[in-house]
Amino acid sequence: MTLDSNDTSAGPRAGASPSPIGKGLRRGSVGLLGVVALGLSSTAPAYSIAVTLGLVTMTVGHLAPAALLIGFVPILLTAFAFRELNRDMPDCGTTFVWNTRAFGPWTGWLVGSWVPTMASLFAMTALAQVSATYLLSVLGLDDLAGNDAAVTVTGLVLLAGATVLARRGLQIATGIQYALLGLQLVALFGIGFAAFTGPGAAAPSLSWLNPFAFDGAGPFAEAVLLCLFIYWGWDALITVNEETSDADRVPGRAVLISTFVLLVTYLFTAFAAVGYAGTGTTGIGLGNPDNATDFLAALAPPLLGNALATVVQLAVCVSALSAMLTCLVGSGRGCLSMTTHGALPKMFARIHPRFQTPTVGTVFFGAATAVTLVVLKTASPRFLGDAILSIGLLIACYYGATAFACIWHFRHRLRDSPRDLLFKGVLPALGGLMMLAALARSAYDTIAADYGSTSFHGIGGVFLLGIGSVALGVPVVLLIRANFPRFFREGKDSVAPPTATESARNES
């Protein structure tokens, strides 16, 4: 049995607590700590730093911590925009609702929904593959870990398991995230402390944070774009804003807390790794191309021994798994919101009568990820690598648009107080401009045929997958417009907040 979001005859079981809200989701099912855990888990900190720090070091050497710090700035500025918009419009549709309300249904559907969906799909395929590879390695099945077919099948099994968990409810997902996140942080801080106290470790220097020491704009931009990726994902926590104990405040606080926790974790790990391993191109040096996509695998054995090194491998595995689970939680709720506002078929509004989760949306996104993984791996294993690199383009696109949506939405309130001017205008404007610059620079760099692993008629595959996925959204929106004309006809009013009467009727 399924429950449509407009069906008010059905409700939670007798005695169920907390009660469902208008869309059928469970009110107050998670507090501040749980939302922070979801936000941190969605960024996959152990996985993200493991596969990125080596690449950053190869680009800027000992200035990797500076790149991490500078890459954090546009993320923080954009986070303020997310916080202010959530306070005014707490909706699990987040960027879709906010961009629609600010710029209209075309921008809302294309930039606020399609672009982040494509970024999530590409990221999910990578997470499924990475978690499968590490799991097979932890189990001692190294031959299978090097076999594409075995990795793909294992990834599909893990994806199915994550989909089942996401479908069963936010409380279960959050409880599991505590354990998975705890293992990641223990592994990262553990290897960091071991590196700081290890023999021959260099003392950290504040010069590693010097933003003016980069050798030209090219390496600077490339390093910052790489760092932009490792912070991406915290916004998934806002998709559960309608299920938190204080929908208009808790998610905003969680956004800022989670981003600062990430900054501290990444800087600590980077300082420790650069100090211990150095930036050389041989051995365990972070500049060694062999260590570029997993510096933890090189550092863990000499620092911790083989047994604890396996624990670090397990931490990276569960990091990818927890991020995959959080993506599924957020994507299903995004589909639910779009359906509620008349922008998707009604089936996406079906809520599980027992778990009170968006069943169809969650399962659909899990299935779409499985199809994307199989298609990319079948076409060429190199396509998946380029799809991952293209995520930076998509991140900069919809983060920047959301920052500008904040300014435009609050344009008539910016003079109300100095606080409003700063947090609703100045800081989001700076964040949006920095994201726009990152998008332009990324597009310029990735169009080169030698950028990434593939090319087509002299154009890099990363550019084609990134910009191409955005361009593909145009015919998709045209198709949606033909089938849901009312949403596009009503414009910004299509996502207008419900009246008091409507809210009371929905919650009855």
N, C-alpha and C positions, 0 to 999 in steps of 0.2 A: 504493500500500500504506500502511495506517495501523497504528499501534501503540497498543494499549490499555495504560493505565498498570498494569493487573494482569497483563499478559502478560510473563512473565519469560523466555520462550524467545527473544525478540528483544532485541537490544542495539545498542550503537553499532558502527560499522564497525571492522574490525580496525585497530589502531593509532590509533584516534581518541582524542584527549586534549583536555580532561579527560573523565572518565567520567560517565555519567548517574547520577542519584540515583534514589530510590524512585519518584518520579512520572514519571521518564523525562527530566527536565531535565538540562542539562549542568553538572556540578559545577565550581566554580572558573573559570567562563568570564569573570568580570569582577572587577576589584579595587576598591579604595577610590576611586580617581580616576574610574573608569568609573561607579560607583554615584552618586558626587556629581554627575557630569555628567548622568546620567539624572534625578536629583532636581531639579537646577536647570532642566533643559530642560522638565520636566513642568509647571513653573509658568509657562513662557513669559514670562520677565522683560521683554523688550522690548515684547511685546504688552500684557502686564498693566499695566505702568507707563504705557504710551502711552494706553490707554483709560480709566485710572482717575485719574491725577493731576489732570487737569482737573476731573473731577467732585468730587474731594476738595477742591480749592482753591475751587470755587464754593460749597462747603458751609462751610468753616472758614477760608478766606483763607490768610494767611501761616502759619497753624498746620498746614499740610499735613504738614510733617516730623514734628510732634508726633503727628498721627494715625497716620502710618506707624509710628512707634516704639511707640505704645500698642497698635496692632493687632498688632504683633509679639509682645507679651507672652503672650496666650493661645495663640498658635501655638507659642511656645517651651515653655511649660508642658505643652502637649499632646504636644510632641515628646519630652519626657522619658518620658511614659507609653508612647509608641510604642517608644522605645528599650528600656525595661525589659521590656515584653511580648515584644519580638522576641528579647531575650536568653534568655528562659525558654521561648518557643514560636516558634522560627524556622520559619514556614510561609508559603508564597506566598499563602495565603488571608488573611493579616493580620487586618483588622478583623472579618471573618466568623468566623475561628477564635477570636480573642480574646474577642469578645462572646458567642459560643456557649459557650466554656469558662467564662466568668464568669456569664452570666445565662441560659443555656439556648438551645435551637435556635430558638425563636420570635424572640427578640431578635437572635440571631446572623444569621438569614436576613433579617429585616426591616430592622434598623438597621445591621447589619454588612455586608450585601451589597446589598440592594435600594436603600437610600438613596444610598450612594456610587455605585452603578451609574447611577441616574437623574441624579445630579450630573455624572457623567462624560459621559453621553449628551448632556445639555444643553450642556456645555462643548465637546464634540467638534463639535456642529453649528455652534457659534459659531466655533470654530477653523477649520473647513473653509471657512466663508463668509469669514472675515477673510483667511485665506491666499490664497483665490481673488481677492478684491478687490484686495489689495496686489500680487499677481503680475501681474494684468492692468494695473494702474497702472504698475508697473515696466517692463512691456513696451511702454508707451505706448498701450495700448488703453483709453483713458479712457471711450470710449462704451460699451464692453462692461462696464467696471467699474461703470457705473451701471445696467446692465441686470440685473434679478433673475434672469432665466432663464439668462443667460450665466454669472453668478456661481455659480448653483446647479450648473450642469453642470460648470464648472471645479472647484468644490469637491468634487464627486463623483469626478472624475478624480484629484485630489490625494489624496482619502481612499483610493481604490483603490490608489494607489501606496504610501501609508504602510502599508496593510494587507499588501501584498506584502513590504515591507521587514521589518515586525514578524514576519511568518511565517518569514522566512529565518533569523532567529536573533538572539540578544542581542548577539553580538560585532559583527555588521554594524551593528545599530541603535546600539550604543554608539560605534562608530567614526564614524558619520555625525553623532552628537550632538556630538562634540568640535568638528567644523567649524561646525555650526550654532550651538552655544553660544558659540564663540569670536567669531563674527561679531556676535552680539547684544551681548556684553560690550564689544567694541571700539567698537561704535556708541554704546552708552549712555555709556561713559566718555569717548569722543571728543567727543560733543556736550556732555557735562558740563564737560570741560576748556575747550572753546571758549566755553561760557556764562560760566564763572568769569572768563575773561580778556577777554570781549567788552566793547565800549565801552558805558559807562553801567551796567554790572552792579553791583548793590548788594552790599555785603559781607554774607556770611551772619551771622546773629545767633543766639545761643543761645536767645533769647526765642522763636524759632520752634519750639523743642522743649518749651515750657512746657505741661504737661498741665493746668494749672489756669486757663488763659486762655480756654478755650472759652466761647462765649456760650450757655450752657444745655445741658441733657442731650440735647435732640433733635439738634442739629447734631453734638454729640460722638458720639452713638451711630451716626448715619448715616455719619459719616466713618470710624469704626472698622470698621463692617460692610463698607464699600467696601474698606478696607485688608485686611480678613480675606480677601477674594477674591484679592488679588494675591499672597498668600503660599500660597494653597491649591495643592496638587498635589505637594508634596515627598514625601508619603507613598507616592507611586507607586514610589519607589525601593526600598521595603521588599518589594514584590512579587517582587523578584529575589533575595530573601535566600537562597534555596536554591541559587542559582547563583553566589554570591560565594565568594571564597577563604576567608572565615571567617564563616559564616552567622550566628553569634550575636553577633558584635561589629562587623563592618564596616558593615552597614546602620545600626546605631545611631549609630556615629560619623558616617556620611555624613549622617544626618538633621540632626544639630547643625551640621555644617560647612555644609551647603547652606542652612539657614535663616539662619545668620549672614552668609553671602556675599550672600544676597538682601537682608538688612537693610542692609548696607553699600552695595550697589549702588543700592537704592531711595533711601536717605537722601542719598547723593551726588548722584543725579540730581535729587531734589526740591529740595535746597538750591540747586543750580546753576540750575534752571529758574525757581524763585521769585525768585532774585536777579537773573536777567537779564530775564525777561519780566514779572515783577511779577504782581499779582493783579487787575489791571484788567479791565474788561468789554469793552474794545475792543482792536483790533489783535491783537498776539501775546500779550496778557495771558492768564494761565491762567484768569482768571475769565470770559473771553469764551465764551458758550455755543457759538459756532461752533468753538471749539477743544476743547470738553469731552471729546469721545470720541477725540481724537488730537492731543495737544499737540505731539508730535514733528513732525507735518506742518507746523505753524505755525512752529516754532523752527528746524528744520533748514535751510531755504533761506537766511534772513538770516545764520545763523551759519556755515554750511559751503559755501554755494553750491549751485547746482542739481545738479551732478554728484554731490557727496557726499551731498546730501539724498536722492538716489535710492538710495544705499547704505543709508541709514537706513530707507527704505521696504522695501528688501530684507531688512533685519535683522528688521523687524516681521513680514514674510511668513514668513521661516524660523523665527521664534520660534513662530508659530502652528503651523507644520508640525512642528517638533520636539516640541512639546507633544502634538500629535495622535498622533505616533508613539509617544511614551512611554505615553500612555493606552492605546493598543492593546496594547503590551507587557504592561502591568500587568493589564488586564482579562482577557486570555486566560489568564493564570496564576491569576487569581482563580477563573475558571470551572473550571480544572483542579483546584484545591484542593477546591472544593465537590464536585466529582464524586468525588474520592478519598475524601471523608468521607461519601459517600452522599447528597448533597443536590441533585444534578442528574443528568440522564441520562448514561449511560456514554459517549455519543459525545463529550462535552466532555473526556474524558480521553485522546482520541486524540493521540498524539505523532507528529510527522513523523519518519520513520525516519532521514532524513539530517540535518535541521536541529535535531532534538530540541527542537522548540517546540510549544506547544499549538495545533495547526493549526485545529481546529474552533472553539475558543473565540475565537481571534483573528479569524478570518474572520466568525464570527457577530456579534461586537461591531462590526466594521467595517460589516457589512450593516445591523445595527440602527441604527447612526448614520446611514447613508444614508437609511433609511426615515424616521427621525425628522426629518431635515433637510427632506426632500421634503414630509412631512405638515405641518410647521410653516410652511414657506414657501407651500404651497398654501393652507392655511387663511387665513393672513394674515401678511405680513412682520413685523407688529407682535408677533405671538405669539412669534417667535424672540427678540426683544429682552426680552420679559417672562420668557421661560424662562431667559435668562442672568441676569437680576436675581434670579430665585428660587434660584439656586445658593447664595447666602449662607445661606438657611434650611437647606438640606440639609447644607452644610458644618458649621454649628454643631451640627446634630443628631448626626451620626455621629462627629465629633471629640469632642464632649462625652461621648457614650456610651462611647467608647473610653477616655477619661480615667477615667471612673468604673469601667470594667471593670478597669483597672489596679489601682485601690484595692481592689476586691472580690477580685480574684484573689490579691493579695499580702497580704490582711488578716491572715493568721496569721504573716506574716514581718516586719511593720512594726516589731516590737520587737527584731528581731535586731541591729540596729545603727542609729546615727543616720543613716547614709547611706540605708539602706532606708526609714526613716521619711520622710526628705526627698524622695527621688527616686521612691519607689513610693507615697507617701501624700500628703504635704503639697502638693508642686508639682502633681501630677496633679489633686488636689482643687480647687486654685485655678483651674487651667486648665479643668476641667469646669464649675465654677460660672460662670466668665466666658463659656464657650460657651453655657451654659444661659441666661444673661442676654441674650446676643446673639441667641439663638433667640427668646426671648420678645419682645424689643424689635423684632426684625425682623418677627415675625408681627403685632405690634401696628401697626407702620407700614404694612406692605404690604397689610393688609386694606382700607385706604381705597380708594375707587373711583378717585381721581385719582392713585394711585401706579402708575407705569408707564404703559403705552400702551393697555391694554385693561381692561375691567371686565365683570362679569356680575351683574345684579340688585344693583348697588350694592357689589359685592365686587371688589377689585382683582384683575386677572389674575395678577399676580406671586404673590399669596397663594394663589390657586386652583391655579396650576401647582406651587408649592412644596409646600404642605400637601396638595394633591390628589394629587401623585405619591406622597407618603408613604402617604396613605389607599389609593391603588390597590394598594400593596404588600400590604395585608391580604388581599384575595381571592386575590392571587397566592400568598401563603404558604399559604392554605387549600388551594389547588390542589396546591401542592408537597407539603403534608402528606398529602393523599389518595394521591399517587403514590409518596411516599417515607416511609411510616410508620415504618420502622425508625430513620431519622435522628431523628425527633421522639420516638420511644419511648425511645431510648437517652439522650436528653437531653445533658447536658454530656459524657458519656463518648463521644459520637459523634465528637468531635474530640480524644479523648485521645491523647497521644503513643504511638507504636507501641512494643511491647516490644523488647528487644534481639534476640530471635529473629526477630520480624517485620521489623525493620530490616535484619538480615543477609540475610533471604530476599528483600526488595525490592531490595537492592543487588547481589544475585548476578547 
